[in-house]
Amino acid sequence: MSSVTERDWYAWHDAYDDPASGLSRRLGWVQERIRAALDSAPPGPFRVISICAGQGRDLIGVLAGHPRGADVTARLVELDPRNVEVARRLAAAANLAKIEIIEGDAALTSAYADLVPANLVLACGLFGNMTNDCIKRTISYCPQLCASGGTVVWTRARWQPDLVPQICAWFEERGFERVWISDPDPGYRQCAVAHRFTGTPAQLEPDATMFAFTDHDVQRGPRRTS
């Protein structure tokens, strides 16, 4: 098993440039869900947070050409300074002045304190790097992050045994309804899901740590238990 701390999260993004890769396919799904959230939202300000945002290609790639891009205030939190630099460059090139890219620990609730509850929460690339209990814990914070009627878009590869149905159930136990899920594709193994929050947002717990990454194997996924 290799530790995620040894992974090069900057080089990891190279697969997005290969249209035949599973990550490129996943990026397209996530961008479709971002567009759908924007298109269905009422007029007015629209707030977005992106957890472990990487280079921000999902959100920035949509907002750069979307008619509601100017309505969006967003915060992207990413630890790798090289990815932060790329995200800032992409946002500047698209004239997205209200897109803030923070270099820091995306697991901390304090990173989002003044921008929640958000209309859209992006939790992409998270659940494939943590234990099952940690995934469940992270989901428990989503009612604090997401506005009523807002959307959480998340991803998880379908390593066997497939945890995607259980993750869906954990969301739905917390007041979220499933609005979209990508079709299983054995050739790619990637999955993207969108859940809408139907409850009332809870107060954000200050200075809490929502998750921690753990060991990861490309073929088998993350360690499932602590």
C-alpha positions as a printed NumPy array, in Angstrom:
array([[  0.   ,   0.   ,   0.   ],
       [  1.264,   3.485,  -0.798],
       [  0.487,   6.433,   1.427],
       [ -1.561,   9.274,  -0.029],
       [  0.973,  11.669,   1.477],
       [  3.429,  10.319,  -1.121],
       [  1.136,  10.909,  -4.066],
       [  1.87 ,  13.797,  -6.378],
       [ -1.469,  15.602,  -6.423],
       [ -0.219,  18.008,  -9.075],
       [  0.727,  15.238, -11.521],
       [ -2.521,  13.443, -10.647],
       [ -4.374,  16.103, -12.659],
       [ -2.626,  15.06 , -15.889],
       [ -5.288,  12.394, -16.45 ],
       [ -7.856,  15.155, -16.958],
       [ -6.097,  16.009, -20.214],
       [ -6.588,  12.484, -21.563],
       [-10.133,  12.215, -22.966],
       [ -9.932,   8.422, -22.684],
       [ -9.23 ,   8.43 , -18.945],
       [-11.73 ,   7.685, -16.21 ],
       [-10.877,  10.958, -14.473],
       [-11.647,  12.927, -17.637],
       [-15.008,  11.188, -17.846],
       [-15.656,  11.948, -14.163],
       [-14.779,  15.611, -14.7  ],
       [-17.415,  15.823, -17.422],
       [-20.053,  14.355, -15.119],
       [-19.218,  16.762, -12.321],
       [-19.329,  19.735, -14.669],
       [-22.752,  18.615, -15.912],
       [-24.03 ,  18.615, -12.321],
       [-22.561,  22.057, -11.661],
       [-24.349,  23.416, -14.724],
       [-27.581,  21.756, -13.634],
       [-27.34 ,  23.332, -10.162],
       [-26.756,  26.766, -11.66 ],
       [-29.482,  26.421, -14.274],
       [-32.093,  25.371, -11.718],
       [-31.25 ,  27.979,  -9.072],
       [-33.413,  31.084,  -8.685],
       [-31.958,  34.447,  -9.726],
       [-29.531,  36.099,  -7.35 ],
       [-26.289,  35.313,  -5.532],
       [-25.062,  31.719,  -5.612],
       [-22.468,  30.457,  -3.145],
       [-20.113,  27.537,  -3.768],
       [-17.5  ,  25.783,  -1.665],
       [-15.091,  23.218,  -3.066],
       [-13.34 ,  20.87 ,  -0.63 ],
       [ -9.874,  19.669,  -1.712],
       [-10.433,  21.641,  -4.891],
       [ -7.23 ,  20.696,  -6.692],
       [ -6.806,  22.933,  -9.722],
       [-10.48 ,  23.897,  -9.713],
       [-11.032,  22.657, -13.232],
       [-14.56 ,  21.442, -12.503],
       [-16.02 ,  24.705, -11.212],
       [-13.844,  27.204, -13.068],
       [-14.322,  25.292, -16.31 ],
       [-18.087,  25.754, -16.019],
       [-18.201,  29.313, -14.724],
       [-15.876,  30.579, -17.451],
       [-18.654,  30.224, -20.011],
       [-21.848,  30.149, -17.959],
       [-24.294,  33.093, -18.08 ],
       [-24.614,  32.975, -14.277],
       [-20.885,  33.053, -13.622],
       [-21.085,  36.608, -12.297],
       [-23.63 ,  35.518,  -9.664],
       [-21.25 ,  33.037,  -8.1  ],
       [-19.127,  33.657,  -5.038],
       [-16.938,  30.645,  -4.393],
       [-14.174,  29.42 ,  -2.136],
       [-11.881,  26.648,  -3.285],
       [ -9.649,  25.155,  -0.582],
       [ -6.563,  23.174,  -1.596],
       [ -3.367,  22.202,   0.228],
       [ -0.927,  21.729,  -2.678],
       [  0.56 ,  25.129,  -3.57 ],
       [  1.169,  24.113,  -7.195],
       [ -2.501,  23.299,  -7.666],
       [ -3.455,  26.533,  -5.935],
       [ -1.301,  28.475,  -8.389],
       [ -2.967,  26.783, -11.365],
       [ -6.46 ,  27.413,  -9.983],
       [ -5.712,  31.074,  -9.384],
       [ -4.355,  31.432, -12.885],
       [ -7.416,  29.77 , -14.429],
       [ -9.8  ,  31.946, -12.407],
       [ -7.942,  35.109, -13.367],
       [ -7.915,  34.156, -17.049],
       [-11.697,  33.673, -16.9  ],
       [-12.197,  37.032, -15.104],
       [-13.848,  35.319, -12.159],
       [-13.114,  37.954,  -9.535],
       [-15.368,  36.397,  -6.886],
       [-13.65 ,  33.01 ,  -6.966],
       [-11.298,  32.74 ,  -4.011],
       [ -8.656,  29.997,  -3.915],
       [ -7.291,  29.323,  -0.44 ],
       [ -4.085,  27.391,   0.222],
       [ -4.854,  25.442,   3.366],
       [ -6.333,  22.384,   5.044],
       [ -9.696,  21.659,   3.425],
       [-10.704,  19.372,   6.298],
       [-11.175,  22.282,   8.708],
       [-14.646,  23.779,   9.059],
       [-13.054,  27.165,   9.749],
       [-12.045,  27.337,   6.088],
       [-15.717,  27.799,   5.131],
       [-17.113,  29.676,   8.138],
       [-18.181,  32.844,   6.328],
       [-19.464,  31.204,   3.142],
       [-21.901,  28.603,   4.462],
       [-24.558,  27.478,   4.038],
       [-23.63 ,  27.181,   0.362],
       [-25.869,  26.557,  -2.622],
       [-23.367,  24.073,  -4.03 ],
       [-20.835,  21.936,  -2.17 ],
       [-18.226,  20.088,  -4.227],
       [-16.781,  17.051,  -2.452],
       [-14.999,  15.469,  -5.393],
       [-11.965,  13.248,  -4.959],
       [-12.5  ,  12.949,  -1.199],
       [-14.223,   9.673,  -0.479],
       [-11.682,   7.553,  -2.33 ],
       [ -8.994,   8.553,   0.157],
       [-10.482,   7.846,   3.573],
       [-11.893,   5.066,   5.701],
       [-15.594,   4.229,   5.716],
       [-16.072,   5.765,   9.168],
       [-14.35 ,   8.933,   8.008],
       [-16.648,   9.169,   4.979],
       [-19.654,   8.875,   7.263],
       [-18.221,  11.551,   9.553],
       [-17.626,  13.908,   6.615],
       [-21.218,  13.457,   5.453],
       [-22.426,  14.355,   8.942],
       [-21.017,  17.855,   8.385],
       [-22.796,  18.372,   5.055],
       [-26.025,  19.687,   6.675],
       [-23.821,  22.399,   8.187],
       [-22.222,  23.235,   4.837],
       [-25.2  ,  23.067,   2.473],
       [-28.142,  25.454,   2.188],
       [-31.696,  24.154,   2.105],
       [-32.339,  23.198,  -1.501],
       [-28.617,  23.241,  -2.195],
       [-26.662,  20.47 ,  -3.881],
       [-23.711,  18.335,  -2.861],
       [-21.797,  16.784,  -5.755],
       [-19.452,  13.974,  -4.739],
       [-17.404,  11.2  ,  -6.319],
       [-16.123,   7.761,  -5.408],
       [-14.63 ,   4.981,  -7.516],
       [-16.53 ,   1.7  ,  -7.476],
       [-13.9  ,  -0.577,  -5.966],
       [-15.352,  -3.884,  -4.814],
       [-17.144,  -4.201,  -2.517],
       [-18.836,  -1.108,  -3.94 ],
       [-19.411,   1.499,  -1.224],
       [-21.404,   3.917,  -3.409],
       [-24.854,   2.589,  -2.327],
       [-23.894,   2.92 ,   1.342],
       [-22.577,   6.454,   0.853],
       [-25.883,   7.35 ,  -0.812],
       [-27.725,   5.917,   2.19 ],
       [-25.617,   7.95 ,   4.618],
       [-26.487,  11.131,   2.736],
       [-30.157,  10.239,   2.633],
       [-30.187,   9.577,   6.385],
       [-29.018,  13.187,   6.804],
       [-31.864,  14.809,   4.877],
       [-30.495,  14.649,   1.338],
       [-32.355,  13.291,  -1.672],
       [-30.558,  11.718,  -4.586],
       [-31.098,  13.662,  -7.798],
       [-28.558,  12.022, -10.104],
       [-26.017,   9.2  , -10.201],
       [-23.746,   8.175, -13.053],
       [-24.399,   4.791, -14.623],
       [-22.018,   2.001, -13.594],
       [-19.263,   1.674, -16.149],
       [-16.925,  -1.291, -15.583],
       [-14.474,   0.131, -18.071],
       [-13.887,   3.247, -15.978],
       [-15.006,   2.388, -12.408],
       [-15.599,   6.087, -11.656],
       [-18.849,   7.372, -10.162],
       [-20.314,  10.828,  -9.569],
       [-23.46 ,  11.62 ,  -7.574],
       [-25.571,  14.687,  -6.793],
       [-27.691,  14.983,  -3.635],
       [-30.067,  17.859,  -2.794],
       [-30.47 ,  18.962,   0.814],
       [-34.11 ,  19.024,   1.873],
       [-33.562,  19.884,   5.523],
       [-32.667,  22.989,   7.498],
       [-28.973,  23.871,   7.741],
       [-27.342,  23.288,  11.1  ],
       [-24.942,  25.728,  12.705],
       [-21.356,  25.13 ,  11.633],
       [-19.234,  23.533,  14.336],
       [-16.262,  25.88 ,  14.822],
       [-12.683,  24.667,  14.335],
       [-13.691,  21.054,  13.684],
       [-11.742,  18.576,  11.562],
       [-14.127,  16.833,   9.189],
       [-11.836,  14.157,   7.782],
       [ -8.325,  12.808,   7.315],
       [ -6.882,  11.   ,   4.313],
       [ -5.534,   7.477,   4.667],
       [ -3.636,   4.835,   2.709],
       [ -4.784,   4.208,  -0.85 ],
       [ -4.231,   1.453,  -3.397],
       [ -5.008,   2.187,  -7.043],
       [ -6.664,  -1.195,  -7.596],
       [ -8.367,  -1.703,  -4.238],
       [ -9.021,   1.835,  -3.042],
       [ -8.446,   3.229,   0.455],
       [ -8.1  ,   1.356,   3.702],
       [-11.71 ,   0.785,   4.795],
       [-11.3  ,   0.633,   8.559],
       [ -9.231,   2.563,  11.054]])
